[in-house]
C-alpha cells in the first residue's frame, strides 16, 4: 500500500471515529439522569475513542511528513 493510500485510510478512519465519538457524547447528553452504570460505560467508550483518534492523528502526521519528504519512506510507492 502506498503512503498516499495509507494516509487516505487514516483520514477516513479519523472521520468515522470522530463522528462515532460525537454520537456517543450526544447520546450521553440526551440521556439525562438515567442508569449511571450505562452512562459510565458510554463515557469510557468515548474516552477510548479519543485515545484512538489521537493515535490516528499521530499516524496521519507521520504519513504527511513522509509525503512531504518526497514519499521515499518505507512503504511509499
N, C-alpha and C positions, 0 to 999 in steps of 0.2 A: 504494500500500500504506500502510495506517495505521501509526502509530508502534507501536501495540499488536501488530499483525501482525508488524512487523519485529522487535520485542522477542521475540515468541514464536519466530520463526525462529532468532534468535540463540541463545536458550536451548536450542533443540533441537540446533543445531549444536554448542554447547558440550558438551552431554551426550554427543553422539556422539563428538566428538573426545576427550573425557576417557576414555571407555570404550575407544576405539581405542588411545589412548596407554598406558593401563593394560595392555591386551592385549599390546602390543609389549614393554613392560617386563617383563611376566610371561614372555613367550617368551625374552627375553634371559636372565633369571634361570634359567630351566629348561634352557637350552642347555648350561650348563657350559662347559668348556674345549674348544670345537669350533672351527670356522672363524672366526678372528679378523677376517677381512675382512667376513664376513657380519654378525658381531656389531657391528663398527664402523658398517656401513651402517644397521643397525637402530637403533643409538643415535642416529645422525644424524637418522634419520626421527623418532624420538621427540622429539628436541630441537627439530626443526622444528615438530612438532605443538604443543609447549609454547609456541612463539612465536605460532602461530596462535591458541591458546587465550587468550593474553594480549591479542592484538589484539581478539578477540571479546569478552573481558571489558571492555575499554575501550569498545567499541561499545555493549555492554549498559548500562554505566554512563551513557553519553551519552543513550541512549534513556530510561532510567529518570529521569534529570534532566529530560528534555524532558516526560515524562508528569507529573512532579511539578510542573512549572511550568504545568500546565494543558493540555498537549497542543497548544499553539498554535504549536509549532515547525514548521519546514519538513517537509512530508510528512504531518503529522498530520491526521487527519480525525475 
